[in-house]
Amino acid sequence: MKDHRYKLLKILFQGGDIKTFSDIYKYIPKTVIKEDIGTSGTRMDRLMKDPSGFRLQELNRLAGLIGCDVKSFVLMALAEGYDQYKKKASGEKGV
């Protein structure tokens, strides 16, 4: 059964309030998402740190659960991955 909080995420996503994957985890716990997209807890922990590691299939499932276009999630994962890369390249702490 689909978690009722996904409907809220759709509204927030379409309204521009969801800009990062961290924003998603504020509303739905990673344990719920990992079960719904079919991944392990260990992998989900890695994805929370670096969303560029998401597989297209996982992003497609997540987009389907929320009811949004998968392209938006792919672009969000790429943007966050690039931000992580820039931080690592500049030697910034907290990465």
C-alpha positions in Angstrom: 0.0 0.0 0.0 1.3 3.4 -1.0 2.2 5.7 1.9 -0.2 8.7 2.1 2.7 11.1 2.5 3.6 10.7 -1.1 0.5 12.9 -2.1 1.9 15.7 0.1 5.3 15.3 -1.6 3.7 15.7 -5.0 2.1 19.0 -3.9 5.4 20.2 -2.4 7.4 19.1 -5.4 5.1 20.8 -7.9 5.1 24.0 -5.7 8.9 24.1 -5.8 9.4 23.3 -2.1 11.2 20.1 -2.8 14.6 20.9 -4.3 16.8 18.1 -2.9 16.5 14.5 -1.8 17.1 15.7 1.7 13.9 17.6 1.5 12.1 14.4 0.6 13.5 12.6 3.7 12.0 15.3 5.9 8.6 14.1 5.0 9.0 10.4 4.5 11.5 8.3 6.4 14.3 6.5 4.4 13.0 3.2 5.7 9.7 3.7 3.9 11.3 4.9 0.7 13.9 2.1 0.6 11.1 -0.5 0.9 9.0 1.2 -1.8 11.8 1.5 -4.3 13.3 -1.9 -3.5 16.7 -1.2 -2.1 18.6 -2.1 1.0 19.2 0.1 4.1 22.9 0.2 3.5 22.5 1.3 -0.1 19.9 3.9 1.0 22.4 5.4 3.5 24.9 5.8 0.6 22.2 7.4 -1.6 21.3 9.8 1.1 24.9 11.0 1.1 25.3 11.0 -2.7 22.0 10.9 -4.7 24.0 10.7 -8.0 24.3 7.0 -7.2 20.6 6.3 -7.8 19.8 3.9 -10.5 17.3 5.1 -13.2 15.0 2.3 -12.1 15.0 3.6 -8.5 14.3 7.1 -9.6 11.5 6.0 -11.8 9.9 4.1 -9.0 10.2 7.1 -6.7 8.8 9.5 -9.3 5.9 7.1 -9.8 5.2 6.9 -6.1 5.1 10.7 -5.8 3.4 11.1 -9.1 6.0 13.4 -10.8 8.1 13.3 -13.9 11.2 11.0 -13.6 13.2 13.6 -15.5 13.0 16.0 -12.6 14.4 13.4 -10.2 17.2 12.5 -12.6 18.2 16.2 -12.9 18.0 16.6 -9.1 20.3 13.6 -8.6 22.8 14.9 -11.1 22.8 18.4 -9.6 23.3 17.0 -6.1 26.0 14.7 -7.3 27.8 17.6 -9.1 27.6 19.7 -5.9 29.2 16.8 -4.0 31.9 16.6 -6.6 32.6 20.3 -6.4 32.9 20.1 -2.6 35.3 17.2 -2.7 37.4 18.9 -5.4 37.7 22.1 -3.4 38.6 20.2 -0.3 35.5 21.5 1.6 34.8 19.7 4.9 31.6 17.9 5.7 31.4 15.8 2.6 
